[in-house]
Amino acid sequence: MLTTEQKLLCALCHLGGFIALPIIAPLVVLLVSNDFFVKQQAKEALAFHIGIFVGFAISLILSIILIGIPMMLILSALAVILPIVAVVRVVDGIDYSYPITGRFVR
């Protein structure tokens, strides 16, 4: 059973993109927390947000030849939906791994 503090820290990591701190929030929680579950979720969130940032950079470059525009739309949808799913799963006490970057982190 997760404590309220663990749930709050995990939610902060995953929802960092909504408060304009997508990379800083998980990084701070990763460095400050001593709990294994919270650190694992912070690593997951950090890898996901870095992946989204890199994907946006690539799609911005590819938008010159119009391929990047659909990529930006897909990445935007993923950047909104997947962190919300992650928070719901973590609040339920389930160890969540993002489908895109989860294999690299684990």
C-alpha positions, 0 to 999 in steps of 0.5 A, spaced: 500 500 500 502 506 497 502 512 502 499 519 500 506 522 500 508 516 495 502 517 491 503 525 491 510 525 489 509 520 483 503 524 480 508 530 481 513 526 476 508 524 471 504 531 471 510 535 470 509 537 463 502 540 465 505 545 470 511 547 465 516 542 469 516 536 464 524 534 466 525 538 472 520 535 476 522 528 475 529 529 476 528 533 483 524 527 485 529 522 483 534 526 487 530 527 493 526 521 494 529 515 498 523 510 496 524 505 491 517 505 488 518 513 487 525 513 484 522 508 479 516 512 477 521 518 477 525 515 472 519 512 468 517 520 467 523 523 466 525 518 460 518 519 457 518 527 458 525 527 455 523 522 449 517 527 448 522 533 447 526 529 442 520 527 438 518 534 438 525 537 436 525 532 430 518 533 428 520 540 428 525 539 423 521 535 419 515 540 419 519 543 413 517 537 409 510 537 412 512 530 415 513 533 422 506 536 423 502 529 423 508 527 428 507 533 432 499 532 433 501 524 435 506 527 440 501 532 443 496 527 444 501 522 447 504 527 451 497 529 454 494 522 455 499 517 457 501 522 463 494 522 466 493 514 465 500 513 469 497 518 474 491 514 475 495 507 475 500 509 480 494 512 485 491 505 484 498 502 487 500 499 480 507 500 478 506 503 471 511 503 465 510 507 459 509 503 453 514 508 449 520 508 453 518 503 459 523 498 456 529 502 456 528 504 463 527 498 466 
